[in-house]
Amino acid sequence: MKSSVKNIAEPLVFFAVLLLLWEFLVRMTDVPDFILPPPRDLYTAFTENLYVITIHSVVTFAEAVGGFALSFILGVGFAISVVYSRHLQNTIYPLIVILYAMPKSALAPLMVIWIGYGMFSKMSIAFLVAFFPIVVNTVVGLKEVEPELLDLARINRASQFDIFTKIRLPNSLPYLFAGVKVALILSVTGAIVAEFVAANQGLGYLIMQALYSLDTALTLVILFILALLSLGLFMAVQVLQRKIAPWSSEVRQVEGSF
């Protein structure tokens, strides 16, 4: 219990001291507010724009989660197909790698042309950046099975479905969750990049508007909100992993630290 309180208190104290130091340095050095505003101005910008920030946050959240959900469904399905199909592994899988190597900011204008100006074009960018980590991690998890387990299953005349559900799938879950954590954060990034290119709502659009008016305080507030959004999604997956894959070494390490 004491260690748990300590783990919570230490980062809170650290960030409190960091904010005080930030406030002190800005006041002492007379840095212009449009370059680096003090934390007090950030609080003011947050309270004055709370309603607007909330509306745009919901839009960005919907775009990021929608793109991630699509990448999860298609990514897991494609990974399973790659594991069981040599033809897909030799043909489609290299194409996915090539697409992932392309800069997503360059693809964003094309998505606007192909799909349109609305939310689906932003979701498509979030989907593209989140798809590859899920595919790669799931493929590795499905393949990284001890050969002895597969031989034992075949000796006992287990069907391919039984091997998948009782051996390959449980073995892949820690890898899959690792990919999901990365994909969720990347989906938020993808949604913001898409909003930078063409949008009339969302946190990325709000950042551009704040920068045009040199409202650095509001820009920093939005960046902090994006960091909290990504952290919240990451922690939600962490909790889900503890429930679904408690045998994961990562989960055991986290639990052992409390």
C-alpha positions as CSV (number, residue, x, y, z in Angstrom):
1,M,0.0,0.0,0.0
2,K,2.8,2.4,0.9
3,S,4.6,1.7,-2.4
4,S,1.4,2.3,-4.3
5,V,0.9,5.7,-2.7
6,K,4.6,6.5,-3.3
7,N,4.2,5.6,-7.0
8,I,1.3,8.0,-7.3
9,A,2.7,10.8,-5.2
10,E,6.2,11.0,-6.8
11,P,5.0,12.0,-10.3
12,L,2.5,14.4,-8.9
13,V,5.1,16.1,-6.8
14,F,7.5,16.1,-9.7
15,F,5.1,17.8,-12.0
16,A,4.1,20.3,-9.3
17,V,7.7,21.3,-8.8
18,L,8.2,21.5,-12.6
19,L,5.2,23.9,-13.0
20,L,6.5,26.1,-10.2
21,L,9.9,26.2,-11.7
22,W,8.4,27.0,-15.1
23,E,6.4,29.8,-13.6
24,F,9.4,31.2,-11.8
25,L,11.7,31.1,-14.8
26,V,9.2,32.7,-17.1
27,R,8.6,35.6,-14.6
28,M,12.3,36.1,-13.9
29,T,13.4,36.1,-17.6
30,D,10.5,38.2,-18.9
31,V,9.9,35.8,-21.8
32,P,7.1,37.1,-24.1
33,D,3.8,35.3,-23.5
34,F,3.5,34.4,-27.2
35,I,6.8,32.5,-27.0
36,L,6.4,30.7,-23.6
37,P,3.4,31.6,-21.5
38,P,3.5,30.8,-17.7
39,P,1.4,28.0,-16.4
40,R,-1.1,30.5,-15.0
41,D,-2.0,31.6,-18.5
42,L,-2.5,28.0,-19.5
43,Y,-5.0,27.6,-16.8
44,T,-6.8,30.7,-17.9
45,A,-6.8,29.6,-21.5
46,F,-8.2,26.2,-20.5
47,T,-11.1,27.6,-18.4
48,E,-12.0,30.3,-20.9
49,N,-12.1,27.8,-23.8
50,L,-13.4,24.7,-21.9
51,Y,-16.6,24.3,-23.9
52,V,-14.8,24.7,-27.3
53,I,-12.0,22.4,-26.3
54,T,-14.5,19.7,-25.1
55,I,-16.4,19.8,-28.5
56,H,-13.2,19.5,-30.5
57,S,-11.8,16.8,-28.2
58,V,-14.9,14.6,-28.8
59,V,-14.4,14.9,-32.6
60,T,-10.7,14.0,-32.4
61,F,-11.5,11.1,-30.0
62,A,-14.1,9.8,-32.4
63,E,-11.7,10.0,-35.3
64,A,-8.8,8.3,-33.5
65,V,-10.9,5.5,-31.9
66,G,-12.8,4.9,-35.1
67,G,-9.6,4.6,-37.1
68,F,-8.1,2.3,-34.5
69,A,-11.2,0.1,-34.3
70,L,-11.1,-0.4,-38.1
71,S,-7.3,-1.1,-37.9
72,F,-7.8,-3.6,-35.1
73,I,-10.6,-5.6,-36.9
74,L,-8.8,-5.6,-40.3
75,G,-5.3,-5.9,-38.8
76,V,-6.1,-9.0,-36.7
77,G,-8.0,-10.6,-39.6
78,F,-5.2,-9.9,-42.0
79,A,-2.5,-11.2,-39.6
80,I,-4.4,-14.5,-39.2
81,S,-4.7,-14.8,-42.9
82,V,-0.9,-14.1,-43.4
83,V,0.0,-16.8,-40.9
84,Y,-2.2,-19.4,-42.6
85,S,-1.5,-18.4,-46.2
86,R,1.9,-18.4,-47.8
87,H,0.6,-16.6,-50.8
88,L,-0.6,-13.6,-48.8
89,Q,2.7,-13.5,-46.9
90,N,4.6,-13.3,-50.2
91,T,2.4,-10.8,-52.0
92,I,0.1,-8.6,-49.8
93,Y,2.3,-8.4,-46.7
94,P,5.3,-6.7,-48.5
95,L,2.7,-4.2,-49.9
96,I,1.6,-3.4,-46.4
97,V,5.2,-2.7,-45.4
98,I,5.6,-0.4,-48.4
99,L,2.5,1.5,-47.5
100,Y,3.6,1.9,-43.9
101,A,7.0,3.3,-45.0
102,M,5.2,6.1,-46.8
103,P,4.9,9.4,-44.8
104,K,1.3,9.7,-43.6
105,S,1.3,13.4,-43.9
106,A,1.8,13.0,-47.6
107,L,-1.1,10.6,-47.9
108,A,-3.5,12.9,-46.0
109,P,-4.3,15.2,-48.9
110,L,-4.9,12.2,-51.1
111,M,-7.4,10.8,-48.6
112,V,-9.2,14.1,-48.6
113,I,-9.5,13.9,-52.4
114,W,-10.5,10.2,-52.5
115,I,-12.8,10.0,-49.4
116,G,-13.9,13.6,-48.9
117,Y,-13.6,16.4,-46.4
118,G,-15.5,14.8,-43.5
119,M,-14.6,12.6,-40.6
120,F,-14.0,9.5,-42.6
121,S,-10.9,11.0,-44.3
122,K,-9.4,11.6,-40.8
123,M,-10.3,8.1,-39.7
124,S,-8.6,6.7,-42.7
125,I,-5.3,8.3,-41.8
126,A,-5.7,7.1,-38.2
127,F,-6.4,3.7,-39.6
128,L,-3.3,3.7,-41.8
129,V,-0.9,4.6,-39.0
130,A,-2.5,2.1,-36.5
131,F,-2.8,-0.8,-38.9
132,F,0.8,-1.9,-39.3
133,P,1.7,-2.3,-35.6
134,I,-1.3,-4.5,-35.0
135,V,-0.5,-6.7,-38.0
136,V,3.2,-7.1,-37.3
137,N,2.7,-7.9,-33.5
138,T,-0.2,-10.3,-34.2
139,V,1.8,-12.1,-36.9
140,V,4.8,-12.5,-34.5
141,G,2.6,-13.7,-31.7
142,L,0.8,-16.3,-33.8
143,K,4.1,-17.6,-35.2
144,E,6.2,-17.5,-32.0
145,V,4.9,-20.8,-30.7
146,E,7.1,-23.5,-29.3
147,P,7.3,-26.3,-31.9
148,E,6.9,-28.9,-29.1
149,L,3.4,-27.6,-28.4
150,L,2.4,-27.9,-32.0
151,D,3.9,-31.4,-32.3
152,L,2.0,-32.4,-29.2
153,A,-1.2,-31.0,-30.5
154,R,-0.8,-32.9,-33.8
155,I,0.0,-36.1,-32.0
156,N,-3.2,-35.8,-30.1
157,R,-5.0,-35.2,-33.5
158,A,-6.0,-31.6,-32.6
159,S,-7.7,-29.7,-35.4
160,Q,-6.3,-26.5,-36.9
161,F,-9.2,-24.7,-35.1
162,D,-8.2,-26.2,-31.8
163,I,-4.5,-25.3,-32.3
164,F,-5.5,-21.7,-33.2
165,T,-7.9,-21.1,-30.3
166,K,-5.9,-23.0,-27.6
167,I,-2.3,-22.4,-28.6
168,R,-1.7,-19.7,-31.1
169,L,-4.3,-17.2,-30.0
170,P,-3.4,-17.2,-26.3
171,N,0.3,-17.0,-27.2
172,S,-0.4,-14.0,-29.4
173,L,-2.3,-11.9,-26.9
174,P,0.7,-10.3,-25.1
175,Y,2.1,-9.4,-28.6
176,L,-1.3,-8.2,-29.7
177,F,-1.7,-5.9,-26.7
178,A,1.7,-4.5,-27.3
179,G,0.7,-3.6,-30.8
180,V,-2.6,-2.2,-29.6
181,K,-0.9,0.2,-27.2
182,V,1.3,1.6,-30.0
183,A,-1.6,1.7,-32.5
184,L,-3.8,3.7,-30.1
185,I,-1.3,6.4,-29.6
186,L,-0.5,6.5,-33.3
187,S,-4.2,6.7,-34.2
188,V,-4.4,9.9,-32.1
189,T,-1.3,11.2,-34.0
190,G,-2.9,10.2,-37.3
191,A,-6.1,12.0,-36.6
192,I,-4.2,15.2,-35.6
193,V,-2.1,15.1,-38.8
194,A,-5.2,14.7,-40.9
195,E,-6.8,17.7,-39.1
196,F,-3.8,19.8,-39.9
197,V,-4.3,19.1,-43.6
198,A,-8.0,19.7,-44.0
199,A,-10.5,20.1,-41.2
200,N,-13.0,22.5,-39.7
201,Q,-13.2,20.8,-36.3
202,G,-11.0,18.7,-34.0
203,L,-8.0,19.5,-31.8
204,G,-5.7,19.6,-34.7
205,Y,-7.9,22.3,-36.3
206,L,-8.0,24.1,-33.0
207,I,-4.2,24.1,-32.8
208,M,-3.9,25.6,-36.2
209,Q,-6.4,28.4,-35.3
210,A,-4.5,29.1,-32.0
211,L,-1.2,29.3,-33.9
212,Y,-2.6,31.7,-36.5
213,S,-3.5,34.1,-33.6
214,L,-0.3,33.4,-31.7
215,D,-2.2,32.0,-28.8
216,T,0.6,29.8,-27.5
217,A,-1.2,29.2,-24.2
218,L,-4.1,27.6,-25.9
219,T,-1.8,25.6,-28.1
220,L,0.1,24.2,-25.1
221,V,-3.2,23.4,-23.4
222,I,-4.4,21.4,-26.4
223,L,-1.0,19.5,-26.5
224,F,-1.4,18.6,-22.9
225,I,-4.9,17.4,-23.5
226,L,-3.7,15.2,-26.4
227,A,-1.0,13.8,-24.1
228,L,-3.6,13.0,-21.5
229,L,-5.9,11.4,-24.1
230,S,-3.1,9.1,-25.3
231,L,-2.2,8.3,-21.8
232,G,-5.8,7.5,-20.9
233,L,-6.2,5.1,-23.9
234,F,-2.9,3.5,-23.0
235,M,-3.9,2.9,-19.4
236,A,-7.3,1.5,-20.5
237,V,-5.5,-1.1,-22.6
238,Q,-3.2,-1.9,-19.7
239,V,-6.2,-2.6,-17.5
240,L,-7.8,-4.7,-20.2
241,Q,-4.6,-6.7,-20.7
242,R,-4.5,-7.6,-17.0
243,K,-8.0,-9.0,-17.3
244,I,-7.6,-10.9,-20.6
245,A,-3.9,-11.9,-20.6
246,P,-2.8,-12.1,-17.0
247,W,0.0,-14.5,-18.0
248,S,1.8,-11.7,-19.9
249,S,5.2,-11.0,-18.4
250,E,4.6,-7.3,-18.9
251,V,1.5,-7.5,-16.7
252,R,3.3,-9.5,-14.0
253,Q,6.0,-7.0,-13.9
254,V,3.6,-4.1,-13.5
255,E,1.6,-5.9,-10.8
256,G,4.8,-6.7,-9.0
257,S,5.8,-3.1,-8.7
258,F,2.7,-2.1,-6.7
